[in-house]
Amino acid sequence: MGSISERLRISKTLDGAGSGCFIKCTGPVINSISPVNGAVIGTTRSAGKKDYEKVTEKAFMAFKAWSLIPAPKRGDIVRQIGDAFRTHKKDLGELISMEVGKIRAEGEGEVQEMIDMADFATGQSRMLYGLSMHSERPDHRMYEQWHPLGPVGVITAFNFPMAVWAWNAMIALIAGNTVIWNPSSKAPLSAIAATKIAWDVLKRNDVPEGVLNLVIGSRKDIGENLLRDRRVPLISATGSVEMGRHIAKTVAERLGRSILELGGNNAVIVTPKADLETALRAILFGAVGTAGQRCTTTRRLIVHKDIAKKLTDALVKAYRKIRIGNPLDEHVLMGPLIDREAVNAMQKALKKIKEHKGRILYGGKVLSGGIYNTGTYVTPCICEVKHDTPVVMEETFAPLLYIIRYSTIEEAVKYHNAVPQGLSSGIFTNDLKEAEFFLSNRGSDCGIANVNIGTSGAEIGGAFGGEKDTGGGREAGSDAWKAYMRRQTCTVNWSGKLPLSQGITFGMD
């Protein structure tokens, strides 16, 4: 960590709040404990209530200046932020690996997502289009336009400690908003490193402090204040369903807006018409990537009974070859879970599977000895269960894959849609009718539906998000920028008269 910290200018002891430079924080100390080796890799003094107030006031004041800068100019500054991330891609990726346990390729891939999002937002800054409409009244012009909202609160989880912030922040910035980032306390160093790099760019462009803000701290001191703050019109939050319900209720009570990206319980359907080799590779990455700690992780494999044994045998064989260990080793495909709490949650889920007569086909063991003595390393697990087993309805944030057999495509889709969550989904088939059925309104009920692609690894060009308990929010591509702005309908009367709409007359003679 020494050389990385030096290049990223992260000292051993840090303050966790600021608006262009860090302020002296008053909250408790957070130790960043690496799940890779159990070592403390950094110490952060968290923000208290007074610190939150200082930062939020800065964000509120900076909005007045930032929102007046033309959108293409804001986009150019975001482009420069993306270029700065390019310069530090390797170091930032390694920091992510050390702090949350992702393998190096995924850590650097997350930084690439930030870069891609900055590129996307730069182009979007010239495409904040409104519609022109024909008025029913003669000699009137009617159109809509979009204005900045204000400070946007962004709450992120540990599993994507930089990228999810970028999905929100880059679009929020080009839309003319300032950003208040409340990252996971499990990954403070990643948030601090990304913020410092972005601050350097803002300073070079003489942007006032308060455009990008960071507040690391507890739910009580920071999270609740952010949710209830009327100065913050929009909260975008990524996390558990339980957390999302609380956020939705709290923000709605003050009639604020929220974008919620919550739990996933994603499934892949494999039919007899599938290319099994392609399906196998996609399932392997979807289920094992990030040690099963993605919201888009493949958690359920719904496979036709005629090919179930063949595909299951191939999966078990492939799982046996997965090298587990230090995520910075280029030959390792799976690193540790974030902490022992996550390991315990996985073990509880396995216990429930056994209680409901499910079969563990491979894995599920907690590894020990050497690097594994942290208690955070496990073998990825494959289980065979019935589709309605209670634990299958839940999202266990671990490398736990449930195999469910089906007989007809209608039955497969029924099983697929039976869970409360609705984020990502996929079907593997070379049959056009099966693919189109899956994509129709009778098919997948998820926000993301793929054919011959797994559930994990969404591109930033498409809007990301899900339905049902996943929260309904959308981030990144398409027209998701509209969520970060306020719509205004405008009518201009140049007739010299005052005709009313709907043909109403209102005479005063």
Secondary structure, DSSP 8 states (H G I E B T S, - for coil): -HHHHHHHT--SEEE-EESSSB----S-EEEEE-TTT--EEEEEE---HHHHHHHHHHHHHHHHHHTTS-HHHHHHHHHHHHHHHHHTHHHHHHHHHHHH---HHHHHHHHHHHHHHHHHHHHHTT-----EE--SSTTEEEEEEEEE-S-EEEE--TTSTTHHHHHHHHHHHHTT--EEEE--TT-HHHHHHHHHHHHHHHHHTT--TTSEEEE---IIIIIHHHHH-TT--EEEEES-HHHHHHHHHHHHHTT-EEEEE----EEEEE-TTS-HHHHHHHHHHHHHGGGG-STT-EEEEEEETTTHHHHHHHHHHHHHT--BS-TTSTT-SB---SSHHHHHHHHHHHHHHHHTT-EEEE---B--SGGGGGS--B--EEEE--TT-GGGGS--SSSEEEEEEESSHHHHHHHHTTSSEESEEEEE-S-HHHHHHHHSTTS--SSEEEESS-SS---TTSEE--EETT-S--EESTTGGGGGEEEEEEEEE-SSS---GGG------
